[in-house]
């Protein structure tokens, strides 16, 4: 059922002979691609913050990267890490966008979004611990890497 400029949505629904439950199910399924696109947009946004905070924390000596691939890339500079994370994000987003009408894709997109939201809370916890440590010690010189394991994110 297509909505054309000559057929407003209200007239189209008035002539729809399906039951209200079937119409609602059709609407919910047709909106799936929009929900997946919103989830992908959220993933891109949080991933950008994660990249910026990873580069900042590494430069300040607050981060010991546990991801073995990212740990090998970090010494090569922020541009290498940007290329790595951007390529992974682009490939993953392309897959999600390509299959956005499938239920499994919607579940995957929102599962990934939930993981990234948890990651954002982990970053907040990391910087909260950093602030507490700095306040209790009267200030630390970040060039010394003096925070030790207390401020290392656990991801």
QUIHU-V140537 format. One record per residue. N is the residue number from 1. RES is the residue in three letters. SS is DSSP state (a for helix, b for strand, c for the rest). NEAR is the number of other ideal C-beta (glycine too) atoms within 10 Angstrom. Layout:
# QUIHU-V140537
N_RES_SS_NEAR ; N_RES_SS_NEAR
This chain:
# QUIHU-V140537
1_UNK_c_12 ; 2_UNK_c_5 ; 3_UNK_c_12 ; 4_UNK_c_7 ; 5_UNK_c_5 ; 6_UNK_c_6 ; 7_UNK_c_12 ; 8_UNK_c_11 ; 9_UNK_a_9 ; 10_UNK_a_8 ; 11_UNK_a_11 ; 12_UNK_a_13 ; 13_UNK_a_13 ; 14_UNK_a_8 ; 15_UNK_c_8 ; 16_UNK_c_13 ; 17_UNK_c_6 ; 18_UNK_c_12 ; 19_UNK_c_9 ; 20_UNK_a_8 ; 21_UNK_a_8 ; 22_UNK_a_11 ; 23_UNK_a_14 ; 24_UNK_a_11 ; 25_UNK_a_12 ; 26_UNK_a_13 ; 27_UNK_a_10 ; 28_UNK_a_10 ; 29_UNK_a_12 ; 30_UNK_a_11 ; 31_UNK_c_10 ; 32_UNK_a_16 ; 33_UNK_a_16 ; 34_UNK_a_10 ; 35_UNK_a_14 ; 36_UNK_a_22 ; 37_UNK_a_15 ; 38_UNK_a_13 ; 39_UNK_a_23 ; 40_UNK_a_22 ; 41_UNK_a_12 ; 42_UNK_a_16 ; 43_UNK_a_21 ; 44_UNK_a_14 ; 45_UNK_a_13 ; 46_UNK_a_18 ; 47_UNK_a_19 ; 48_UNK_a_13 ; 49_UNK_a_13 ; 50_UNK_a_18 ; 51_UNK_a_17 ; 52_UNK_a_13 ; 53_UNK_a_20 ; 54_UNK_a_21 ; 55_UNK_a_18 ; 56_UNK_a_13 ; 57_UNK_a_20 ; 58_UNK_a_18 ; 59_UNK_a_12 ; 60_UNK_a_14 ; 61_UNK_c_17 ; 62_UNK_c_21 ; 63_UNK_c_20 ; 64_UNK_c_14 ; 65_UNK_c_19 ; 66_UNK_c_11 ; 67_UNK_c_12 ; 68_UNK_a_8 ; 69_UNK_a_10 ; 70_UNK_a_17 ; 71_UNK_a_13 ; 72_UNK_a_12 ; 73_UNK_a_18 ; 74_UNK_a_20 ; 75_UNK_c_10 ; 76_UNK_c_11 ; 77_UNK_c_10 ; 78_UNK_a_16 ; 79_UNK_a_9 ; 80_UNK_a_14 ; 81_UNK_a_19 ; 82_UNK_a_15 ; 83_UNK_a_12 ; 84_UNK_a_18 ; 85_UNK_a_18 ; 86_UNK_a_14 ; 87_UNK_a_10 ; 88_UNK_a_13 ; 89_UNK_a_17 ; 90_UNK_a_11 ; 91_UNK_a_10 ; 92_UNK_a_16 ; 93_UNK_a_19 ; 94_UNK_a_11 ; 95_UNK_a_14 ; 96_UNK_a_20 ; 97_UNK_a_14 ; 98_UNK_a_10 ; 99_UNK_c_15 ; 100_UNK_c_18 ; 101_UNK_c_12 ; 102_UNK_c_14 ; 103_UNK_a_9 ; 104_UNK_a_8 ; 105_UNK_a_20 ; 106_UNK_a_19 ; 107_UNK_a_11 ; 108_UNK_a_17 ; 109_UNK_a_26 ; 110_UNK_a_16 ; 111_UNK_a_11 ; 112_UNK_a_19 ; 113_UNK_a_18 ; 114_UNK_a_11 ; 115_UNK_a_13 ; 116_UNK_a_18 ; 117_UNK_a_13 ; 118_UNK_a_10 ; 119_UNK_a_17 ; 120_UNK_a_15 ; 121_UNK_a_9 ; 122_UNK_a_14 ; 123_UNK_a_18 ; 124_UNK_a_11 ; 125_UNK_a_13 ; 126_UNK_a_20 ; 127_UNK_a_15 ; 128_UNK_a_11 ; 129_UNK_a_16 ; 130_UNK_a_18 ; 131_UNK_a_11 ; 132_UNK_a_12 ; 133_UNK_a_15 ; 134_UNK_a_15 ; 135_UNK_a_9 ; 136_UNK_a_8 ; 137_UNK_a_10 ; 138_UNK_c_6 ; 139_UNK_c_7 ; 140_UNK_c_17 ; 141_UNK_c_8 ; 142_UNK_a_14 ; 143_UNK_a_8 ; 144_UNK_a_8 ; 145_UNK_c_12 ; 146_UNK_c_13 ; 147_UNK_c_18 ; 148_UNK_a_11 ; 149_UNK_a_7 ; 150_UNK_a_11 ; 151_UNK_a_24 ; 152_UNK_c_16 ; 153_UNK_c_19 ; 154_UNK_c_8 ; 155_UNK_c_13
